[in-house]
């Protein structure tokens, strides 16, 4: 059996369906990318509500916080992408910098934007932002595991050429920007899948840590562990990817550098916090 029969097929279209033209405007495509993001938000909200109840908060806070966290999270995610990949928009920046229907969201910017919104929400509700962030962390990485499948439907964020049975076929029009030495390749590492699996395992690990080490953890630890854990997986995924990306020094993929710094930095912060503290019993909402 040939390797092509053992590879993952490309989706026929990134669109679920199109809304017909209305009053001279349109048509409006509804994309799988947006659906995957929406499903990720729903799953994250459900899991966050459960974690909040376990920690002594009201579960309804998960829904209440969406307006404060999701919009600035999207703004931050888009801003990170536009800033780090501005060459894509240099010649025609508007309205392209605002169009996210084809992808273009950076998770690190999304986390920063969402955390700023969380600080505002926590201030309004009079709760600990770090304790609330810990309840969000497992749901956040679960949302990323689901959202990565949007990249599958867009045929983007693939890795080096591969003949493995789970290699993914990428159509010619989506291979633009691939390095010349890989121009004849048709199947590639599905790095979106690797990252999705890593994030799903990370969700289970964070839930385990939250329960097994509840008396040892300080407020904010679980969110920091999430950043470090996610960044470890992102480092190895970035090492496989060959799609165009912003470079540091003309050779190093920017996200490879960022993920390595964050993985080490936040792990060190957690260790340093505990080198100066003693185990304690956490209070609900504290």
Buried (B, 14 or more C-beta within 10 A) or exposed (E): EEEEEEBBEBBEEBBEEEEEEEEEEEEEBEBBBBBBBBBBBEBBBBBBBBBBBBBEBEBEBBEEBBEBBBEBBBBBBBBBBBEBBEEBBEEEEEEEBEEBBEBBBBBBBBBBBBBBBBBBBBEEBEBBBBBBBBBBBBBBBBBBBBBBBBBBBBBBBBBBBBEBEEBBBBEEEBBEEBEEEEEEBBBBBBBBBBBBBBBBBBBEBBBEBBEEEEEBBBBBBBBBBBBBBBBBBBBBBBEBBBBBBBEEEEEBBBBBBBBBEBBBEBBEBBEEBBEEEEEEEBEEBE
